[in-house]
Amino acid sequence: MIVNRAMKPLLPVVAALSLAGCWTPPTANVQPPGPPRLIQKGIVVRSVVRNAVVQSVDPDTRRVVMQVSGTPGTEVYRAGPNVSALDHLTPGAKVSARVAEQLTVYVSPDGRLPGDNGTTPAGTQAKVLSVDPSYRLLTLQQADGRTQTFKVGLEVELKQMQSGDAVMIQAPREIVSLSVRGR
């Protein structure tokens, strides 16, 4: 191919555009080695839920059911002790919340998570997508393909975790703080 001087500056742009369609998002479809085992239980992580709509509230049990924007179905949360005025929270309210979740990480070659009594524990299943011990980041991939990255504390045994490990996110998740946005 003959390229004149006017086209030379465009070559990197054309190359980048032609390669852009080749990228695919990563998936945690690798199977971890070794026998099934518990890596770590009770890993507390915090995240922010933005753009959620309250579906129902039970002030007596402190249960809040929300539809989180961009996710299918609803999510059940338990309001923590610092969340007040639940009796004023109504269905349809648009909220943002800080949420604490507990993770349990397993090595599970068959994808099934063992419970304490041989049953599958209640909660949401995910897989470890990546582990970054230098920045203490744990990236999970949910069953619906969504990814979420958590900054974890020094007590988390990141060196034992790898892509493909099974994760159970314990239910219900706890709301640490809640703010109502305008309707």
Secondary structure as UniProt FT lines:
FT   TURN            5..7
FT   HELIX           8..10
FT   HELIX           11..20
FT   TURN            21..22
FT   STRAND          37..58
FT   TURN            59..62
FT   STRAND          63..68
FT   TURN            69..70
FT   STRAND          75..79
FT   TURN            81..82
FT   HELIX           86..88
FT   TURN            91..92
FT   STRAND          94..107
FT   TURN            109..110
FT   TURN            116..117
FT   STRAND          123..132
FT   TURN            133..136
FT   STRAND          137..142
FT   TURN            143..144
FT   STRAND          147..151
FT   TURN            154..155
FT   HELIX           158..160
FT   TURN            163..164
FT   STRAND          166..170
FT   STRAND          173..180
//
